Amino acid sequence: MHIEVVNFHLNDLSDAEFRAHCEELAPAFAEVPGLISKVWLANASTNTYGGVYTWEDREAMEEYRKSELFSGFAANPHLAEVSSADFGVFEGPTSVTRGLAAVRT
């Protein structure tokens, strides 16, 4: 498994507008091959947004970065100061601490 953490700031886009856009985009992300889950992040008080992506492996993440969905994200003028960091997962201890437990809504 592989984790990617993405952060950015909104540029000329309100929190409400961004949240509505996320609702529209969520089904497309649900279909990304190799993406196990995406947690959508928001801190409106600091204008910091992002996501935590759980990938099957690093290769799945790299394939996503070649996709049209990623290209649209990367070219979006409403997202500023985008940063991305990715990490391997220690699966043994992570399973003990329920790190990959399903989120219940």
N, C-alpha and C positions, 0 to 999 in steps of 0.2 A: 504494500500500500504506500501511497504518497500523499502528502498534504501540501496544499498551496494556500498562502494567505495573501490576499490582495487588499490594498487600502488606497483610497483616493479622496479628493475633496470635490464638492460640486461647484461648478462655475456657471453662473447665470441660470440656475435651475433650483427650484424650491424643493424642500424635503417632500412635500405632498406630491409634486410632479414626479420626483424621482421614485417615490413609493408606487405610484400608479404605473410607471414604466416597468418597474420590477415585476409587478403583478402580470403584466403582459408578456414579459420575457421568461418567466419561470417555466412554462411548459416547454420552451425550446431547450432550456438547460436540462430539463428532466430527460431529454432524448439524447444528450451528448454521450457517445460511446465511451465507456470506461470511467464515467463520472458516477461515483457511488452516492455522493451527497454534496449539496452546496448549502451552507448556512449564510444567509444574507445579514450583513452587519450595518448598523446605523448608530451614529452619535450626533444628533442634530446640533447639540450645543457646541461641539467642536468642528462641525461640518466635516466629519470623517465618516466615510462609508466604505464598504468592501464586502468581501466574502471569504469564507473558509471552505475550500474545496477538498473533498476526499476522493482521490483517484485510485483506480485499481493498481496503477504503477506509473512510474515517471513517463514511460512511453505514451500512455493515454493522455497525459497532460500535454506532452509535446505535440501529439496529433491534434488536440483541441486548438493549440496555438496556430495551426495551419488552416483552421476553419473560417468560414465566412462569419460565424457568430463572434469569434474572437476578433476578427478584423474590424467588425462594426464597433465593438467595445473599444479597441485600441484607437480608433479614429474619432471617437465621440468628443466633440469640442466642449461638452458640458462636464467632462471629467478631467480634473487637474491633479498634478503631482501623484500620478499613479505609481505605486510600488508593488512589487511582487517578490515573495520569498517562498521557496519550496523546501520540503523536508522529507526525509525518509521516516518511517514509523517503526518504533520498537513494538512489534505486534504482541509479544508475550505479555509484558507488563501492561500494555494498553488494554488488552482483553480483561485482565484482572481488575482494572479500575473502570471498566465499562466505558472506555473512551470512544468506542464506536457504536454506542447504544443508539437505537432509533429514537428520533425526537417524536413525541406524541403531541398532537394538536387537539 
